[in-house]
Amino acid sequence: MIRLSIPFRQALSKLTLPVLIAGAFGMMLLGKADTFLVERARMALADVLAPVYGVLAEPLSTLRSGVDNLRHTLTIYEDNARLREENDRLRQWQSVAQALDAENMALKANLRWIPDPAPSYLTARVVADAGGIYARAVLLSSGPNNAVTKGQVALDDRGLVGRVTELGVRSARVMLITDISSRVPVVLENSRAHAVLVGNNGARPRLLFWPEGSPPVEGERITTSAEANAFPAGLPVGVVHYTSGKVAEVEPYAQLDRLEIVRLFDYGMRGVLPPEATVAKPSFEGKK
Amino acid sequence: MRARARPSIRSNPNLGRRLDVAARASMPTIITIGLLLLLATPLGLPGQAQWQRATALCCIYFWSLFRPASMPPLSVFCIGVLADLLAYAPLGMSVLIWLIAHGLAMRWRRGLTRLGFVLVWFSFIAVATGAATLEWAMTSLLSFKFLPPRDALLEAGIAMGAYPILAVWLTRAHQTFANPDQA
């Protein structure tokens, strides 16, 4: 060990803090200048941690479902009544849907309609929240040799979740539609008007830029639009809900606060991919 | 605890004892990194990202005040880099904010450590509020966006509330398993 004189050592220890603070500024500059390097470092760390999170996720989800079960047994009577009523309503809708499906098939047969190819998909487990404080994203454990690519569309069993923005070797990061950088081109189902769904880091993203004269109606269904070639048309997103301040928001169908498994669809959409993705960087920007 | 055999000017401790001293001395950094990694796991707590950063700030401030030898600036730097990579925050931001908090604690420690717990807590409230504000402002600036300030408010609130609880546990650690004098 090198022996230094005491005054020199004291001077050195006084210098450490300013030098490290300068180093912090340097890192910030590096992070802005070479986003690719930072992204690689992040995903390398995520690759190391994803299997650990994956192992931890299973007992945690068991615990959570146990607590849920306990809570559900307390409300079993009301739940049963509500479900019976809902079931009756859904049965009516089922017959309507079957009739419409049959009619649709007949019409398509008459029109020589070329059906859309069935998209391929793979399923991945959500292992961790990867948003931090100022972003909304989740980390998927995808396993090595996966076919996950940037720009794939993530859906849960109910609706649109987001898009893959960063890719590691055995993990992938999906930016949610609630993220403040998220812009999703959507269609209002009743009026067929186009609008943009803008995330705000809250639970319900906002609806903006609808054409004058066709405002979104409370309870209206929202689906994706194929504009900007970022999403395929017709994926379910959510329903319109007005706040008390008359702001149109969308209640997403997807259970974004309790994602466990998502399906990643490859629609071959390479429309608006970010050149590089960091936190709070515009990702699927619908610039119009 | 073992009584020393014979007082001498230069004791020559054996390897086991030196390892013990080193482990106890590095316990503050290990605790901070451990909490950071633990709170990055999918526990599903509400506001978990805020908890993660708030507890790290609590630990850094506490150890910088009460045992700065075990929380040197280099440790703060490494903890900051890890937190930024884990939380997808702009790289270098937590490093800067936590180094500033560390510097403030080092400057105030002579006066503060003599005062009671409540005043230390008040000083931490000031630091946590400043840290959350700076973090919000820097993230907004670095991403060229006006971010909603409610996340920063929540973070500052959690940090203020978590400090007394963590401080009780950290004080116990300071006196027992993280104390190099007890090796």
Interface residues (C-beta under 8 A of the other chain):
Chain A: T16 L17 L20 I21 G23 A24 F25 G26 M27 M28 L29 L30 G31 K32 V38 A41 R42 L45 L49 V52 Y53 L56 A57 L60 R64 V126 V127 A128 D129 A130 G131 G132 I133 Y134 A135 A137 R173 I180 S181 N200 N201 G202 R258 T278 V279 A280 K281
Chain B: L37 A40 T41 P42 L43 G44 Q48 A49 Q50 R53 P72 P73 L74 V76 F77 G80 V81 L85 L86 A87 Y88 A89 P90 L91 G92 M93 V95 L96 L99 I100 H102 G103 M106 E135 W136 T139 L142 S143 K145 L147 P148 D151 A152 E155
